[in-house]
Amino acid sequence: MHYREIIESIEKDLKALPKKLLQASEILAGNVDYEVAQTPAEVVYSEDKMRLLHYHRIAKKNLVHDTPVLIVYALINRHIMLDLEPGRSFVQNLLNEGLDVYIIDWGYPTGADRYLTLDDYLNYYLDKAVEKIKSDHAVDKINLMGICMGGTFNVIYTALHPEKVKNLITLATPTNFDVDEALLFLWAKKFDVDKIVDVLGNLPGDLANYLYLLVTPIDAINKYVRFADNIENKKMVSTFLRMEKWIFDSPDMSGAVFREYIGKLFQKNLLIKNRLRINDQKVELKNIRCPLLNVYGKNDYLAPPASSKPLAEAVGSKDIQTLAVDTGHVGIFVGSRSYKTICPKIVEWIRAR
């Protein structure tokens, strides 16, 4: 493009900006639907900040598997991403496919929770949820599905409690943290995590969120430009606001967990090396012998393929399937590929086992 054409394009955009901002203010001040997590669910167990949700099964929908699925999400941001809006709900899609679905809501940690460790989250809260589901359904094992950090939690839990997990499904789950493909991984290696925890107590959710946004700052700006360009599209506006609600609904993270997660995984990479210990229990990935489905996005910059793929070679399972999807981190749970490809393949995989 010629220099003069560039200047004229900028001038045109600047002239249109006041009108776009006025339209945006009028629309946002109106009756815009941005409610999230609308799929009906019941709290069947709770302790401290943690709640176990059981989603209502769809009437007349035959179960494809007698064993229920427990979804574990990350401690940063909330599980509501998996139930963003009707038609773009990962949870709803799993229910539509005939699964019996539970999910853990970790809640909002406060200063009183700053000393909660990985042992507390895995061997107490997560284990309590697993035992509750086992008891209610009279089963010895459950299907365990993990998202991002929640997937890492599930990998550790399954290695420590292999007798309780029938099938393990990991999505966008990092297990090898010694990779250079993700800026966040490189930053984490240099964090003075002790100083952060000593000063702040817990990791503030807003601070973690800003770090995520800084990984791709241009994208963070461009999305607001696209929002202004599509301000008259009511459906797009609602989806945009729901995404923003999820992004900025960021709970704090227990200082002790943050210290362990960064120090032991990001900085020392102990998990994939089979040198991680949780309350003196050694985490041996070869103890994971149940069927494993490992799903990752080819364009995921938060949990890049190099961090997710090595899990398949590290576990002791003989039944392993890897699903590489042409999408990014969030695209695995939201968007057309999620409900057209990923959810059906997960259900098909579970049904066969």
N, C-alpha and C positions, 0 to 999 in steps of 0.2 A: 504494500500500500504506500502511495506517495505521502510525503511529509504533510502536504497541505490537506490531503484527505483525512489523515489522522487527526489533525487539528479540528477540521470541520466535524468529524465524528464525535470528538470530545465535547465541542461546543453544543452539538445537538443533544447529547446525553445530559449535559448540565442544564440546558433550557427545559428539558422534560422532567428533571428531578423534582422541582417544587410540586408539580402536578401529581407525580407518583407518591410523594410523601403525604400530600393532602388526601389522596385516595386511600393510602395505607392507614392513616389516622382515622378516617371515617369508617373503614371496614373493621378495624381492630376495636373501635369503640362500639360497634354494633353487636349483634347476637351471633357470635362465632362459636361453633362447637369444637372444642379441643379436649374433650374428656377422654381419658385413657383408661386402660384396664377395665373394660366393660363386660368381659366374659364372666358370668356368674361363678362364684367360688365360695367355699365355706372354710373358715378357720377351724381346723380339726385338732390343732395342738399349738400351744404357745409357751414360751419360757423366756423370761427377760425381754430382750428386744425382738427375738426371733419368733416368726409365725410360720406354721405349715399350712398352706392352702391346698384344698382339694377342689378341683374344678368340676362343675356339674356336667355329667355325661349327657350327650345328646340323645334324646328319646328315640327309641327304636333303632339306635345305631349299634350293630353287633361289635363286640370287642374283637380286635384282631389278635389280642394276646391277653391271657388271664393275669399276667403279672403287671402291676402298675408301673408307671414311669415317674421317677422323682427328678425334677429339673433343679439344678443348683446354679445360681447366677453369681456374678462377681460381687465383691463387697463395695466396689466403686460403681456409682450409678445404681439404678434399681431394675428389678425384674420386669417393670412395666413395659420395657422395650419389647418384650415378647408378646405383649397384648396391646399393641399400639392403637389400633383402631379396627372397627369391623371391616373385614375384607383384607386387612393387612396385619393379621394376628397370627403369630407363630403358634401360640397355644390353641387358638380356635382351629387352625388347620390340622393340628395333631388330633384334636377331638373329632373333627370332621372325618378323619381317616380311621377313627375307631380305637384310639388309645385312651387309657385311664390315666389322667395326668395330675400330678402333684407338683408344687413348686415351693421353695423356701423364700420367704421374705425376711431378709436379715435385719430390717428396721434401721433405726437411726442411732448409732452409738453416741454416747455422751462421755463426759470426763470420767464417769464411774466405770467405763468399759476400757479404759486405756491400757489396762494390764491383761486383757484377754489375749491369749496366744493362739497359735495354730492348733495346738492340742485342744484348747477349749472349743474352737470352732469345728474341728474335725471329729475328735473322739468324744465330744459331748453333744453339742447342738446338732450336728449333722447325723451323728449316730442315734440320737433320740428320735429324729425324724424318720430315719430308716426303720428303727424298731417299732415306731407307731404304725407305719404302713404295713410292715410285716405282720403285726398283731391284728390289725383291722381286716387284713385280707387272708389271714391264716396261710402265709407263704414263708418259705425259708430264705428266699432271695428276692430282690427287686431289680428292676431295670434302672440304671443310673445314667442320667444325661447331664453333661456339664457345659457351661458356656464361658469361654474366656478364662478368667481367674477361677470361676466356679468349676470349669473343666479340670484345671490343675488341682483344685481341691479334691475332685472326684478321683483323679488318678492316684493321689496320695492315699485317699481313704480306701480305695479298692486294693491297693498294695498292702495296706495294714489290715483290712477286713475282707479278704477275697471270698470268704464263705457266705457273705451277705449280698453279693452282687451277681446277678444272673447274666446281664449284658451291660457293657459300658459303651456309651456314645459320647464322644468328645467333639465339640464344635468350636473352631477358632481358639484352640487351646494350646498355649505355649508350654513346652516341657524342656526344651533346650534353650537356655537363655544366653548362650555365648554365640550370638550372631550379630552381624553388622548391618543387616538389612533394615533395621528399625531404629529411628532416631531415639525413641523413648528408651530402648534397650541400652544405647550408648550413653545417654544421660544418666540412667540408673546406676551404671557402673561407677560413676563419679560422685553420686550422692553421699554426703556426710549424714547418713541416716540417723546415727546416734545424736548428732546435734539437732536435727529436725525434731526428733521425738522428745529429747530433753527440753527443748524450748516450747514446742507446741502441744505436747501430750499426745493427742491424736493427729493423724494427717487430715487437715481440713479438706472436705470434699470439693470446695471451690478451688483450692490450690491444685488438687489433682486434675480437676476439669480443665483449668487453664493450661496445664502442662500438655494435656491431650490436644487442646486446640492449637497450641504452638507447634505441634509436630507438623501440621499442614496449615500455616497461617493464611496462605492465599486462598485455599478452599474455604476457610472460615469466613473470609470476607466475601468471596464470590457468592456464597449461598444467600447472603442478604441482598446482593444485586439481583440474583435470579428471583428472589422473593418479590422485590419491587417490580420487576418486569412482569410478573404473573399475578399481581395483586388482585385482579378482577376474577381470577379463577378460585371460586369459593372452596372447592375440594382441596386444591393445592394449599390454600391458606390454612385450612384446618389441619392437614397433614404436617405442614411446616411447624405450626404452633405445638402440635403434639410432640414432634421431634425435639423442639426447643424445651418443652416441659420436661422431657426425659433427660436431655443433656444437662440441664441446670438443676435437676433434682438430684443432688450429689451428696449422699451421706458421708460423714467422716469415717475414717478407718482407724480401728484400734491401733494405738501407737506400738504395742508389742507385736501385733501381726505385721504391721508395716515394717518394723525393724527386721523381723524374721524373713519376710517375703523378699525384701530387697537384698538383705545381707546374704541369706542362704541360697536364694535362687538366682536373682539377677547378677549378683556380684561374684558368688562362688560356684554357681551352677551345680549345686549338689544333687538335685533331683535326678537328672539324666545320668549322673555319675554313680548313682546308687550309694551316695554318702550322706544323704539327708537323714536326720534323726528327729523324730517328733516325740518329745518326752521319753527319751532313751529308747524309743522303738526305731529300728532301722527300716527305712523305706526301700524295699527291694522291688524294683519294677517287674522282675521275673516272677514275682508272686501273683501278678495279674495274669490269670489263665483263662478267664471268661472271654467270650467273643467280644471283639473290639471293632467299633466303627469310628474312624477318625476323619472328621470333615473339616476342611480348611478352605479359605478363600485364596485364590491365586494372587489377588491384588490387595491382600490384607497388610496394611502398614503398621498395625498395632500388634498383631500376632502373626508375623510373616511365615510363609511356608517352611522356611529353614528352622523355625522354632517349633513347628507342629509335627512335621513329617517324621522326625527321629523316634517318636513314641512307638511307632509300629515295629521297629527293630529292637526296641528296648524291653518290651513286655514278653511274658512267657506264653502268651496266647498262640494257639495254632490257627484259630479262626479270626483272621484280621482282614478288614476291608478299609481302604482309603478312598475318600471321595474328595477330589479337588474340583472346586467350583470357580467359574470365571466371574468372581465378584470380590468385594472388599469385606471388611469386618462386619459392618452393620447389614450389608446386603444379604448375608446368610439368614438373617432373621426377618428382614423387611424387604418386600419387593416381589416381583413376579417370579424370579428364580426360586425364592423361598417356598412359595406355595405350589408352584408348578413342578419343581424338580426336587428340592431338598427334602421337604416334608414327606412326599410320597415315597422317596427312596429310603428314608429313615424307617418309615412304617413297614415298607416291604422287607427291609432287612430284619426288623424285629419279628415280623410275622413268620419269617423263615426259621426263627430260632425259639 
